[in-house]
Amino acid sequence: MIDTVVIPERSGTAFKLDKGATLTVIDPRGEQVADLLAFNAEDVREVISSGRTLDYAETIRLTLGNKLYSNRSRVMLTIVGDTVGCHDFLLTPCSIDTFLHFYPDLPPHRGCFGNLAEALAPYDIAPDAIPIAFNCFMNVPVDGQTGKLKVLPPLSKAGDSIALRAEMDLIIGLTACSAPDSNGGTFKPIHYRID
Amino acid sequence: MIDTVVIPERSGTAFKLDKGATLTVIDPRGEQVADLLAFNAEDVREVISSGRTLDYAETIRLTLGNKLYSNRSRVMLTIVGDTVGCHDFLLTPCSIDTFLHFYPDLPPHRGCFGNLAEALAPYDIAPDAIPIAFNCFMNVPVDGQTGKLKVLPPLSKAGDSIALRAEMDLIIGLTACSAPDSNGGTFKPIHYRID
């Protein structure tokens, strides 16, 4: 039996993921977002790259079969399961600045950015090195005519998941998102397991 | 009289841009792309961020009046002139890996990535620190339904330009793009001036 790990609401974690292992990110209650980062465990200057990935995939809608590339154009992760088919790879993790910008009336929160920065610090990954995350379940439609984007509630239902196989030894950062807009105004945990 | 500087075809350069100065990037022949990077001149770990910028602007189509943010959520540049209105901020600079992927039958070229890496090296900016560039004049429509993106010839005509005012002291990297798809299959120079 494989244990499922709980990431409590508005928090984050980091862990090693060996080459060949599969990380399954689960939305246990539905309509929650998990920001995912990946770094080469042997050299953390190699990092997941939205720009490389979108270029090679020729789409902003990544799903089953798509590969997530590093800034060195190497495959870090392959999506091997996806019950949702709607994720975001355009936006950086929410941060205290995001809260001040979008939610001036709410108490500011360090957000996924702050949670990732703390979780990744033991791996010698500095906050400035946090790039655009692969935002599991995040629903960011783009208007093809105007280019305008919106952050809408995720399409994920309780129990939905995305599975990613590591193609190199990785350090993963993963959160249960803290921003009201990305999860329909509620804060919920994220589960994950490694097979 | 302000001198115009020529960036020869398939090459790149880097230079300091003082706070308050305006950089005008000119497409002298039309249908050419210039990849633009910006770093805080006082601390090059602060770098232009597509993810922050798209999040705050709520659009992927940046033009007159939009601000380009750093990874620390500070404004680096403001777009103060734009005769085209179509630029890309999704894709990383073309590189030798891009050429091997998209143009397997052409002689590979180090691309904008290699040109930027060489130009930025004297400023202690490593290749791994090159993020998604603001790709002036690059025409990357996204299908709002499917998410698919295409790289089409730029909409810029000969003499078109975009002007950006520096909101902090910056190091700028700038290229005349090397990838056939981004400029309709031809290679042309880019001009710029600083006012």
Contacts between the chains, C-beta under 8 A, distances in Angstrom:
chain1	res1	chain2	res2	distance
A	45	B	126	7.3
A	45	B	128	4.3
A	46	B	128	6.8
A	47	B	128	7.7
A	49	B	92	6.2
A	50	B	50	7.4
A	50	B	51	7.1
A	50	B	90	7.7
A	50	B	132	6.7
A	51	B	50	7.1
A	51	B	90	6.7
A	51	B	91	5.2
A	51	B	92	3.3
A	51	B	131	7.1
A	51	B	132	3.8
A	52	B	92	5.2
A	52	B	97	8.0
A	54	B	90	5.5
A	54	B	91	6.3
A	54	B	149	6.7
A	55	B	91	4.8
A	55	B	92	6.3
A	55	B	98	6.7
A	56	B	101	6.0
A	58	B	148	6.2
A	58	B	149	5.8
A	58	B	150	7.4
A	59	B	146	7.0
A	59	B	147	4.7
A	59	B	148	4.7
A	59	B	149	6.2
A	60	B	90	7.3
A	60	B	142	6.0
A	60	B	147	4.5
A	60	B	149	6.3
A	61	B	146	6.7
A	61	B	147	3.0
A	61	B	148	7.7
A	71	B	92	7.4
A	71	B	128	5.8
A	71	B	130	7.4
A	71	B	131	8.0
A	72	B	97	7.9
A	72	B	128	7.3
A	73	B	95	6.6
A	73	B	97	3.5
A	73	B	98	7.6
A	73	B	101	7.8
A	90	B	50	7.7
A	90	B	51	6.6
A	90	B	54	5.5
A	90	B	60	7.3
A	90	B	90	7.3
A	91	B	51	5.2
A	91	B	54	6.3
A	91	B	55	4.7
A	92	B	49	6.3
A	92	B	51	3.3
A	92	B	52	5.2
A	92	B	55	6.3
A	92	B	71	7.4
A	95	B	73	6.6
A	97	B	52	8.0
A	97	B	72	7.9
A	97	B	73	3.5
A	98	B	55	6.8
A	98	B	73	7.5
A	101	B	56	6.1
A	101	B	73	7.8
A	126	B	45	7.3
A	128	B	45	4.3
A	128	B	46	6.8
A	128	B	47	7.7
A	128	B	71	5.9
A	128	B	72	7.4
A	130	B	71	7.4
A	131	B	51	7.1
A	131	B	71	8.0
A	131	B	131	6.9
A	132	B	50	6.7
A	132	B	51	3.9
A	132	B	132	7.6
A	141	B	144	6.7
A	142	B	60	6.0
A	142	B	142	5.2
A	142	B	144	5.7
A	142	B	147	7.6
A	143	B	144	5.3
A	144	B	141	6.7
A	144	B	142	5.7
A	144	B	143	5.3
A	144	B	144	3.4
A	144	B	145	7.3
A	145	B	144	7.3
A	146	B	59	7.0
A	146	B	61	6.7
A	147	B	59	4.7
A	147	B	60	4.4
A	147	B	61	3.0
A	147	B	142	7.6
A	148	B	58	6.2
A	148	B	59	4.8
A	148	B	61	7.7
A	149	B	54	6.7
A	149	B	58	5.8
A	149	B	59	6.2
A	149	B	60	6.3
A	150	B	58	7.4
